[in-house]
Amino acid sequence: MRTLIVLLGALAIPAHAAPVHPTKVDVVERAETDTFSVKGGSAAENVGDVLTFTNPIYDASNSKKVGVDQGYCVRLIVGKTMECHWTLILAKGQIMVDGPVADGDNAPDTTLAVTGGTGAYRGARGDMLIHARDAKATAYDFHYRLM
């Protein structure tokens, strides 16, 4: 028992440890390949529709291509929300996100969870804010804040 106590003491994090500073990754997605697979019904939008995409990603000024993203969303509430999962693929690694995305006319900004990463982003956690750049949602600002 004494050995266990000493071992646990060695793993304790000191109270004066420096805080973790977030890493910011700001990019623009151009929604060029978004494709819906319609699950049924006569309406243009149905619960269960699946959106798939592999879109180009540009720097924050929307001038230089820096990667791609790929993923899917499932429509859960018509005109309101989709549940999404995708991977941002950049030269230094990948960042994965999951969560609900606001959908429909005048959709508000949405924040998703960053669930992991590879390469320079290995073990990433944090969040990502999506902001539509125009009313037709042809491009989005993605603001990643990683810990």
C-alpha positions as CSV (number, residue, x, y, z in Angstrom):
1,M,0.0,0.0,0.0
2,R,2.8,2.4,0.8
3,T,4.3,1.9,-2.7
4,L,0.9,2.9,-4.3
5,I,0.7,6.1,-2.3
6,V,4.3,7.1,-3.4
7,L,3.4,6.3,-7.0
8,L,0.3,8.3,-7.0
9,G,2.1,11.2,-5.5
10,A,4.6,11.1,-8.4
11,L,1.7,11.5,-10.9
12,A,0.1,14.5,-9.2
13,I,0.0,17.7,-11.2
14,P,1.4,20.7,-9.3
15,A,-1.1,23.5,-8.5
16,H,1.2,26.0,-10.2
17,A,1.2,24.2,-13.6
18,A,1.0,26.6,-16.5
19,P,-2.4,26.8,-18.3
20,V,-2.8,25.3,-21.7
21,H,-3.0,27.9,-24.4
22,P,-5.4,27.2,-27.3
23,T,-4.3,26.8,-30.9
24,K,-6.4,28.7,-33.4
25,V,-7.0,27.3,-36.9
26,D,-9.2,29.6,-39.1
27,V,-10.1,28.3,-42.5
28,V,-12.8,28.7,-45.2
29,E,-14.7,25.7,-46.6
30,R,-16.2,26.2,-50.1
31,A,-19.2,23.9,-50.3
32,E,-18.7,22.7,-53.8
33,T,-19.5,19.0,-53.6
34,D,-22.4,18.8,-51.1
35,T,-24.7,16.0,-52.2
36,F,-27.9,14.9,-50.5
37,S,-29.1,11.3,-50.6
38,V,-32.9,11.6,-50.2
39,K,-34.4,8.9,-47.9
40,G,-38.0,9.2,-49.1
41,G,-41.1,11.2,-49.1
42,S,-42.2,13.8,-51.6
43,A,-40.7,16.9,-49.8
44,A,-37.3,18.3,-50.9
45,E,-36.1,17.7,-47.3
46,N,-36.8,14.6,-45.2
47,V,-35.7,13.3,-41.8
48,G,-32.9,10.8,-42.5
49,D,-31.6,12.5,-45.6
50,V,-27.8,12.2,-45.7
51,L,-25.5,15.0,-46.9
52,T,-22.0,13.8,-48.0
53,F,-19.1,16.1,-49.1
54,T,-15.4,16.4,-49.9
55,N,-14.8,20.1,-50.1
56,P,-11.8,22.3,-50.7
57,I,-10.5,24.3,-47.7
58,Y,-8.8,27.7,-48.0
59,D,-6.9,29.9,-45.6
60,A,-8.8,32.5,-43.6
61,S,-8.5,35.1,-46.4
62,N,-10.2,32.5,-48.8
63,S,-7.3,32.9,-51.3
64,K,-5.0,29.9,-50.9
65,K,-6.1,26.3,-50.9
66,V,-4.7,24.6,-47.7
67,G,-6.5,21.2,-47.6
68,V,-9.9,19.4,-47.9
69,D,-12.6,18.2,-45.6
70,Q,-14.7,15.2,-46.0
71,G,-17.7,13.9,-44.0
72,Y,-21.4,13.5,-43.7
73,C,-24.5,14.9,-42.0
74,V,-27.9,13.2,-41.3
75,R,-30.9,15.5,-41.3
76,L,-32.8,15.1,-37.9
77,I,-35.2,18.0,-37.9
78,V,-36.2,19.4,-41.3
79,G,-35.2,23.0,-41.7
80,K,-33.6,23.1,-38.2
81,T,-30.7,20.7,-37.6
82,M,-28.4,17.9,-38.9
83,E,-26.0,15.7,-37.0
84,C,-22.6,15.9,-38.6
85,H,-19.2,14.2,-38.6
86,W,-16.2,15.3,-40.7
87,T,-12.4,15.4,-40.9
88,L,-10.4,18.5,-41.8
89,I,-7.3,17.4,-43.7
90,L,-4.4,19.8,-43.7
91,A,-0.7,19.4,-44.5
92,K,0.3,19.0,-40.8
93,G,-2.5,16.6,-39.9
94,Q,-6.2,16.0,-39.5
95,I,-8.8,17.4,-37.1
96,M,-12.1,15.5,-36.5
97,V,-15.4,17.2,-35.4
98,D,-18.8,15.9,-34.4
99,G,-22.1,17.5,-33.4
100,P,-25.4,19.2,-34.5
101,V,-25.3,21.8,-37.2
102,A,-28.0,24.4,-37.6
103,D,-29.8,24.0,-41.0
104,G,-32.3,26.0,-43.0
105,D,-32.8,29.6,-43.9
106,N,-30.9,32.1,-41.8
107,A,-29.3,29.3,-39.7
108,P,-27.4,30.7,-36.8
109,D,-23.7,30.0,-36.2
110,T,-23.1,26.5,-34.7
111,T,-20.4,25.2,-32.5
112,L,-19.3,21.5,-32.7
113,A,-16.9,19.4,-30.6
114,V,-13.4,18.7,-31.8
115,T,-13.1,14.9,-31.0
116,G,-9.5,14.3,-32.0
117,G,-6.7,14.7,-34.5
118,T,-3.6,13.3,-36.1
119,G,-0.1,14.7,-36.8
120,A,0.4,18.2,-35.4
121,Y,-3.2,18.0,-34.0
122,R,-2.8,14.6,-32.3
123,G,-5.1,14.3,-29.3
124,A,-6.8,17.6,-30.1
125,R,-9.8,18.6,-28.1
126,G,-11.8,21.8,-28.2
127,D,-14.5,23.3,-30.4
128,M,-15.2,24.6,-33.9
129,L,-17.5,27.4,-34.8
130,I,-19.2,27.4,-38.2
131,H,-20.4,30.7,-39.8
132,A,-22.1,30.8,-43.2
133,R,-20.3,33.4,-45.4
134,D,-23.5,34.1,-47.5
135,A,-27.2,33.4,-47.4
136,K,-27.0,30.5,-49.9
137,A,-24.4,28.7,-47.7
138,T,-21.9,28.3,-50.6
139,A,-18.9,28.9,-48.2
140,Y,-18.3,28.7,-44.4
141,D,-15.8,30.2,-42.0
142,F,-14.5,27.4,-39.7
143,H,-12.9,28.6,-36.5
144,Y,-11.2,25.8,-34.6
145,R,-10.0,26.4,-31.0
146,L,-7.9,23.5,-29.9
147,M,-6.5,22.6,-26.4
